[in-house]
Amino acid sequence: MAKKEARESWVEKFGGRLSASVEGWMPDPLIFALILTIIAVLLALVVMRPYDVMGPAEVTRWLFKDCWYKGFWGLLAFAMQMCLILVTGYAIAYHPLIYRGLGRLASMPKDTKSAAALAAFVSLICAWINWGLSLIVGAVLARAIGIEFYRKGRPLHYPVVCAAAYAGLGLNWHWGLSASAPLLSNTPGHFLAGVYKEVFGRELIPLNETIFHPYTLINMIIIIVSGVIIFWALAPRRAEACKGIDVIAPHILEVVKKEEEEAKAAKPEKVTIADKLENSKILAGITVIFAIIAMYWWFGALGFMKGLNLNSLNFCFILIGFLLYMNPIAYMRAIARATPAVAGIILQFPFYAGIMGILRYSYVVAGGPNLATVIAKALAAGASPLTWPVICWALAGLINLFVPSGGGEWATIGEVITRTSAMLNVPLGKSIIAYAAGDAWTNLFQPFWAIALLGITGTRARDIFGYCIGCLIFASIPFALGLTFVPY
């Protein structure tokens, strides 16, 4: 008796069509940064009405020099911090010890549903530690699962497993240890310190009010469980509906074969002093000792909650990299392999900073409101303390489609959220967490951060984003309910 032709579920059909549509009209995220810059300029002119008190020449000087250019270089340190989070996570994920462990983990699932659930779970757990680690570990695990199923002749729908490996970037990374907005808010001298001081009377928001607050931890558990269940449910059960790695990304099989052959090849004998220094375990060991001593005194003086910020987090991940590799040149090469992934951060962050400058420095008269304050008042007028977390989450999700960076987006609308939170008498820590949820959520629609994953897995955005968008839709329910009703 002939088998019935596999039928797609309505979720697969909807997601696939939407993903293909997005693929056709969505340009590079840099274009959105440029468009947002134009929108910010127009908003400043329309809302602030500088021409009522200035002449044409003064308006152009005020807008482009005093606002836009003044802010343009305000995120250089922050951009470097984001680059380090990504490249250090990448280097750790590709360490041979981690790589082999992921290969063994890939042998555990027996079907597509369990494979998707495992990939989502690993991605979500790693995202809490470091979003860069989650992105690369998830991709490597998904690829390893695809190869494992291919070699054993088992049916696997490779696209949904790769989509599940992206879950951490779309659901919970911004509630974890590498979360941009919470860590930035705990970093001395951050770019919103003056605003925090003005509206809340302090420059820093400690992590026990954001990442480690029960409000966040409870929502985190809800989202992790929901994410695993959603991807398990999205994965096709029937073998005839499956498209394995040999169908979706056959070239990856050749890439992996080449990697395995290179790994077996004998290493060249070290004969020069330069070779010995570059591969010196002694130099790596001394560096590790210095770093451990520095962190001992740093956290000993401040404690964990106050001491963990973007700088100390990156320092710790650099330390972990040296500790894992114990070989300076091998670690350097691992970092070098990751650097193409930070090109978007390097070019786009100055434009995000310019938008921030328009929002922040757009005072028409001394002592008057800036554009951020005007927008905050409009938002506060349509919100209440109960509804604000969901409004903040939705706003962050919308803006993330145009500014696909948690840090860049926080630079763009962080002041608006801070001032709105103060007007509504909502704890800033709660607003930061609601913002963080929205910023992560629409990564499931915006493929900017999936570029590295797509490269490692050999997939295209249209292959996986149907499932990502399906997760985005279903995850909106636990997000909205948890942010609203979990007590802070």
N, C-alpha and C positions, 0 to 999 in steps of 0.2 A: 504493500500500500504506500503510495507516495506521500511524502511529508507535506504538510500544509506550508504555504509560503509565510515567512515570518512577517508579522504585522507590528509596526511601530506603535508605541503608546502615544497618547496625545501630548505627553510631556516631551518625548523625544522629537515629535513633529514640530511642536511649537518652538522648542529650543533650537532645533536645527535651522528652521526658517529664520528665526530672529538673529541667530549667529551669522548666517550667510548674509543677511541684510546689513548687519553692522559691519561686516567685513568689507562690504561694498562702499559704504559712505564714510566710515570713520577714518580721518587722516591721522598722521603722527601726532602724539600728544603735544609736541612743541607748537603745533598750529593752534591748539586750544589755548595754550599759554599766551600766544600772541593775540588771539581773539579776546581773551579775558582782559588783557591789557587795554585794548581799545574800549571794551565795555566799561572798565574802571575809569578811563579818561572821560568818557561820555557821561557817566554817572556823576563824576565830580563836577562837571560843567553844569549839568541839569539840576542836580540836587543842591549843590553848594552855592550856585549863582555868583561866582567871583566877579563876573562882569558888572554887577551892581555897584561894586566899590573900586574896581580896577579898570584901567584901560586895556586895550588889546595886547599891547606888548607886556604889560605887567601880568596879565592872565597867563600868557604862554610861559613867562619866566616862573611864575608861581607853580603852574601845573607840571611842567616838564623838568625844571631844575630843582625847585624847592620840595616837590613831592616825589615825582617818579625817580629822578636820578639820585636824590638823597637816599631813597630806600634801596636802590638797585644793588648796592654792594653790601647790604646789611645781613646777608645770610651766608657769607663765605665760610665762616667757621662751621655753621650748621650743615652746609653742603658736604664739607669734609667729613663730618661726623657720620652722615648718612652713607657716604661712600665706604667708610671703614666698616660699618655694620654689614654691608653687603659682601665686601671682598673677604673679610675675616670669616664670615659664615660659609662662604663658598670654599675657602681653603680648608676649613675644618671638615666640611662634608666630603671633600675629595681625598682626605687622608686615607691611606690604604687600610688602616684598621676599621674606620667607619665604613669605607666602601665594601670591604669583605663582609662586615656585619649586615649591611643592607642586602647583600647577595643571599645570605642565609635566611634573612627575614622573608625574602621574596619567595622562598620555597614553601612557606606556611599555608597560604590560601589555596583552596581547591577549586574555586569557581570564580566567575566575574564578580558576583555580589560580595563574597568575602574578600576578594582582592581590592575592590573599591572601598569597602569599609576599613580595611587595614591601611590603605594609602591615605585615606582621610584622617584616620586616627593619628598616624605618625606625623602627618603634616601639621595637624592641629597642636599636638604636644610640642613639636619642635618650634612652632610659631611662637609659643609662649616664651621660649628660651631666646630665640633670635630669628627675626623674619627672613634674613638672608640664608640662615641654616635651613629653615623650613622649605624655602623655595628650591634649594639645591638638593637637599636630602629627599624631598618629595619627588623631584624629577628623577633622581638616580634610582630610587626605589621603584617608581612606576616603570622605568625602562627595564630594570632587573626582573620585575614581575612579567613584563611582556616577553622577555627572552626566555625566562624559565618555563612559561606556558608553551611557548613555541617549541622549545627543545623536547618537552615531554608530550607534545602533540595534543595538548588540551585546548578546548575552545576558550577564548578570552576576548572580551570587547575592550580593546586597548584604549580607545578614546575616553571612556568613562573613568578608567583607572587613572589616566593622566589628569583628567579634570579633578578627580578626588585629591590628587597630590597637590593641587593648588588651593585646597580648602583653607589652609592656615592663613594665606594671604587675603582670603575673602571673608573670613569669619572672626578670627580672634587675635591676629598678630598685634593689633594696636591696644590690646589689654595685657601684653606680656612684658618681659624684661627689656625688650628693645623698642618699646612703644615711644614714638617720637614726642607726642604732646605731653604725656605724663612725665617722661624723663627730662624733657626740655624745661618743664615747669619746676623741676627740682634742681636745675643747673644754675649756679650763681652767675649773674650777669647776662641771663638770656634776654632775647630781644623784646619780650613782653614784661620784663621785670618792673619797669616804670608804670605800666598800665595796672598790673596787679597791685602795686603799692598804692596807686591812686584810688582804686575802687574797692580793694579788700584790705588795705593796710599792711600788706606783707608782699615780699617779692617772690617767695618760693611756696610751692604746694608739695608737701612731703608725700612719699609714695603710699603711706598708710591712709591717705585720703583719695588715692586713685587706684593704682595697680593692686595693692594689697588690702583694699577696703572690702568688707564682706559683700557690699553691693556688686562690686566687680567680680569677685570670686564666685558668687552664686550664679550670676549671669554667665560667667565663663563655663561653668559646669553644664548649664542648660544648653549653651550653644555647641559645646563639644559633642554632647550626646545627640543633639539635633542634627549636627553636621554629619556624623557617622551614619545615623539612621537615614537621612535624606539621600546620601550617595549610595547606600545599600539599596534603597527603594528605586533609585533612578537606574541602577545597573540592570541590563537585560538578563533574564534567567535562561532563555532558550539559546541553544548552541547556534541555531541557524541565523540568529540576529547578531552574532559576534563577528567582529573584524579584528583580527590579531595584528601584532606588530609587523608581521610579514606582509600584510595588506596595506596598513596605514603608513608604516615607516620602514620599508624593506632595507633602505640604505643604512639604518641604524645597526642592523645585523652585521654589515661589513665593518662599520666603525668599531663595534665591540670586538669583533674578531681581530682587528688590527691592534686595538688596545691590549688585548690579551697576549698577542704575539710580542709586542714591545715590552710588556711586563716580564715575559719569560726570558727576553734577551739578556745576555750578560752585561753587567754595568762596566763601563770603561775603568781601567785601573787608574788610581790617582797617583800621579807621578810628580807633580809640581807643588811648590809651596802654596801657590794660589789655590790649587785644587783642595789641598788639605785645610786651608783656612775657610774656604767656602763651605766645606762639608764638616766643619769642626763641631763635634758635640760639646767640647769644652766651652767654646764661645756661646753656643746656644744655652748651655747649662748656667753659665754666669749671668746671662741676660735674664733667664727665668728666676734665678735667685734674687737679683736686683728688683725685678717686678713684684715678686712675692713680698719682699720687705716693704716696698712702697705701699702696696695694697693693705698690708697688715697695719701699718701706721695710719693710713687714710681711713679705713673703716673703723679702726680702734678709736680714732678721735671723734668721728661723726656718727658712728652707728650705721647699720645697714640701710635703714629707711632714708636717712638724710644723705648718706654717702653714695648711694647708687644713682648715678645720673649718666648722661650720654658719654661724658669723658671717661668716667671710671668703668662703664660697661665696655667701651671699646678697648680700654687698657687691658681689661680682663680677657677679652677675646684674643687680643694680640698675644698675651701671655699663654693662653691655652694653645694657640697655634704653634708657638715656639716649643711648648712642652710636648705636643704631639709629634712634631716633626723632628725635633732635636737636630736639625740640620738647616743652617741659615739659608743656603742657596736653594734647597728643596722647598722651603717655605716661601721664599721670594718668588720662585717659579709658579707656585700654586696661587699666590696673590696676583701675579701677572696674568694668569689665565682668566682671572675674574674681572680684570679692569675694563674690558669692553662693555660689561653690563652696567657701568656707572656713567656712560657717556651722556645719557639723558639727564641725569642729576646735574652734571657739570654745566651744561648749557641752559637748562630750564630754570634752575633755582634763582639766578639773578633776575629773571623776569617775574617770578613769584615775589621776590623781594621788592621789585618795583611796584607791583600791585599793592603790597603791604604798605609801601611808602605813600601811595595815593590815598589809601584808607586812613593812615595814621597822621600824616603831615598836612592834610587838606583843611587847615584852619584858615578861614577867610579873614577873620579879625582875631586879635589876641584875646585869649580866654574863651573864644567861642567853640562850638562843637566841631569835631572833624567828621568826615564821611562815615567812619565806622560807628560813631556815636549816633548819628542820624539813622543809619540802618538798624542799629540795635534797638532804638526806641520804637521803630516801626514793627520789629519782630516782637518786642515785649508787649506791644499793644494788642497783638493777636494771640498771645499765649498766656498760660497760667503755670504756676509751679508744678501742677500735675501733668500738663500736656507738654511742657517745655522739653523734657528729655527726648520724646519722640520727634518733636519738631526739630530739635537740634540734630538728632540722628538722621532725619530725612534731608535736612539742609546740607549736612556734611556729605551724605551720599550723593546728592545732586552735584555739588561743587567738585567732588572727587572725579566725576566724569570728565571735567575740564582740567583739573589740577590733580593728576594721578600720583600724588605723593603726600603721605600723611604729614610730613614736615612742611612741605611747600604749601599745602592747603592750610595748615595751622597758621603759617605766616600770613596767608591771605585773609582768613576770616577769624583767626584766634581772638583778635581784639573785639570783633563784633560779638562773639560768643561770650567773652568775658564780661563785657558791659551789659549784655542782655541778662546774663546770669545774676549779676548784681542787682539790676532793676527788678527782677522777679524774686529776689531773695532766695535763690537756689544755690546750694554749696557749689563752689567752682569745681571741686573734685568730681562731683556728679555730672556736671556739664561736660567736663573733659572726657569722661568715660562714655557719655552718650555721643559726643562728637567722634570719639575714636571708633565706636561701633559703626557709625555711618560711613566713615572714611574707609574702613576695611570692607564693608558690605558690598559696595559697588565696584570693588576690584573684580568681582565675579562677572561684571559686565564690561569693564575697561581692561583691555589686554596689555596695557603698558608693562606691568610687572611680570607678565607671563612670558616675556620674550626669552629669558634664560631657560625657563622650563620647556618651552617649545623647541628650543635648540637642542637640549639634552635628549628629549624624548623623540625628536624627529617629527612632531605633529605640527599641524597648522591651527591657527586660532579657530577656524571654522570646524575643525575636527572636535574640539573639546568644549567650546563656549556655549553650545546648546545645553550641555549638562550643567555648566557653571551658572547659566542664567536660570535654569530650573531650580538650582540650589538657592540662588538669590531670591526667587519668588517665595519658595517654601520657608526659607529662613527668616523672612520678614515677620512671620507670626511670632516665633519665640523672641526675636529681637524686640518687637514693639511691646509685647506683654511683659517681658522681663524688665526692660528699662522703665516702664510705667509703674509696675506694681511691686517689684522687689524693693524693700525699704532701704533707705540710705542711712 
